[in-house]
Amino acid sequence: MSLTNFELEVMQLFWELEKASAPQIHKLIEKKRAVKYSTVKTIIDRLENKKSIKRSGNQGRTIFYVPINEKKTIKIPLIRNFIDKVFLGNSRPLAAHILEQEKLDLEDIEYLENILKKRKKDLN
């Protein structure tokens, strides 16, 4: 599934909130940048048409939506596409960048070590 940056931003809010209305999403996005309600509602309508969110009920005239797709099902193709475009399909430079340049605390490092141990075990 292909999502624009704005659609992805709105989806992030739906994943975070689990259930939200267009006015709630608009209010959150408006804190970051000036955007009209109608623009946010158009994005929500597109996400509904793409089957990324669905209506979950009403309160009066306000419609509430919930995400259909898990974050993981959207992120995996986006990350793969990013690796293909930026790193010509080679994920090693991205992994090296994360390990060498990003701020990682002990919990992050232990998490990554566990992933590497599992991947190594799977290869044996």
C-alpha positions, 0 to 999 in steps of 0.5 A, a space after each residue: 500500500 502506498 501512502 503519502 507523507 501526510 497520510 502516513 502522519 495521519 495514520 501515525 495518530 490513528 495508531 497512537 490514539 486507536 480511535 479518533 475523529 477528524 476534528 481530533 486529528 485536525 487539532 493534533 496536526 494543527 499544533 505542528 502546522 497550519 492546515 485546514 480541517 477540510 484538508 485533514 478530512 480529505 486525507 481521512 477520506 482517502 485513508 478510508 478509501 484505501 482501507 487503512 481506517 474504517 468507521 467505528 461509530 458516531 457521537 452525534 454527527 461526529 464520526 470516529 475511525 479506527 485503523 484497520 492495518 497494523 503499523 507493521 504492515 505499512 512500515 515494512 514496504 515503506 522501509 524496503 522501498 527506502 532501502 531500495 531507493 537510498 541504498 540501492 537495496 543494500 541494508 548494511 549501510 543503514 544498519 551501520 548508520 543506526 549503530 554508529 550515528 544514532 543515540 542508543 541507550 543500553 536498552 536499545 543496544 540489548 534489543 538490537 543484540 537480541 535481534 542479531 542473536 536470533 538472526 544468527 541462530 536462524 542461519 545455523 
